[in-house]
Amino acid sequence: MNQLTGIFVAGLFIFFVSTSFAQDKPDTTKKGTHMQIQHKKSDSTMQGMHHDMNMKTDSMKNNILVHEGEINLQSIDKNKDGKVYQDMMDWNVISDGPGKCPLCGMTLKEVTLEKAKENLLKHEYKVKEN
């Protein structure tokens, strides 16, 4: 009986130890586990960030200061004073008046049309010849 009791106690000990360790590990076989929920949160966060970036990119494309393709400096110079305001980092951001770059937030610098053209060509933008 002593030997049988010892085996029984040892079996119970192994059972309790193994179940306590099993509770500490996440169960990845069931849906909705902690790991899967965390992963879903991460996915939705990334989707939200991607959506925000797309909205920001779309709004920047629609901004009249951001010029694409062949840039017509004469048409930007609405007051015909021979000067425009250009971003010194985003060269294709050009306005006829002072302001800030919608892409990086820098203050636009006043330059002559000739200097704006030089800056654009130097940074491989196309400029419409008038």
N, C-alpha and C positions, 0 to 999 in steps of 0.2 A: 504494500500500500504506500509506503514511503517513496518508492521509486516512481510509482504512478502519480502521486501527488506532485513530485518534483517535475515530472514531464508536463503535467497539467499547468503548473505555475509558470514554467518556462514558456509554454505555448501561449498562455495569457499575456505574459510579458512581451513576447514578440508581437502578438496581435496589437496590443496597445501602442507599442513603440511605432509599428508600421503605420497604424491609422493616424497617429499624431503627425508623423512626417508627411503623410499623404494630404493632410489638411493644409499644410504650409505651402504645398506646391499648387500653382493654378491648374485647374482642370481644363486642358486645351481641347478635350474631346467634345465638350458641350458648347452649344452656341451661346453667345452672350457672356462669355467669361471676361474676366477683368482685362486680360491681354487684348481680346478682340474689341472690347468697348474702347479701350485706349487707342487702338489702331483706327477705329472708326472716327474717333474725335480728331485724330491727327489728319485723316483723310479729309474730313469736312473743313478743318482749319485751312488746309492747303487749297482746297477748292475755293474757299472764301477769299484767300489771298490772291489766287489766280484770277477770280472774278473782279476783285478790286483793281488788280493790275490792268486787266483788259479795259475796265471802265476808264481808268486814268489815261491809258494809251489812246483810247477812242476820243476822250475829251481833249487831249493834247493835239490830236490830228485835226480836230474841228476848230482849234484855236487859230484865229486869224494871224497871230504873230509867228506861228510855226509854218515855214514855207518848205514845200517839197518839189521835186522835179526841177525844171528850169526856172530859176528865180528872176523875176522881172523887177529890178530895183526902181525903175521909173514909175511903175504903177504903185509901189509902196510909198514913194515920196509924193503923197497927195498934196501937200502945200507947196510943192515945187521949189523948195529952198536949197536943194542939192545936198541935203543931209538926212540921215536916218539914224535910228538907234538900234544897235546890234549887240547881241550877247557875245562876250569874248570867250565863251566856252561852247555854247550851242550856236554855231555860226549862222545857222539857217533861221534863227529867231530874230526877226527884224520888224521894226515898227517905225511909223512916222513921228511918234511922240515918245516921251520918256515912259518908263515902266519897268517891270520885272519880268524875267524869263519864266514862263509857265512850266518849264521842264526842270530847272535847277534853282530858281528863286533869285539868281543874281540880278543886279541892277543893270539895265541896258546902257551901253555907252554911246554917246553921240559921235558919229563918224561921217565923213563925206561919202557920197555915192561911190566915188573912185576907191576909197579905202575899204568900203563894204564889199565892193566887187573883188578887190585884191584879196581880202580875207576869205571870201567864199571860194575863189579859184585856188588859193593856197591850200584849202582844206577839202579840195576835190568836189565842190558843188558846181552845178551848171548855172551859168548866168545868161539871161537873155540879152543879146546885143540889140541896141536900139539905133 
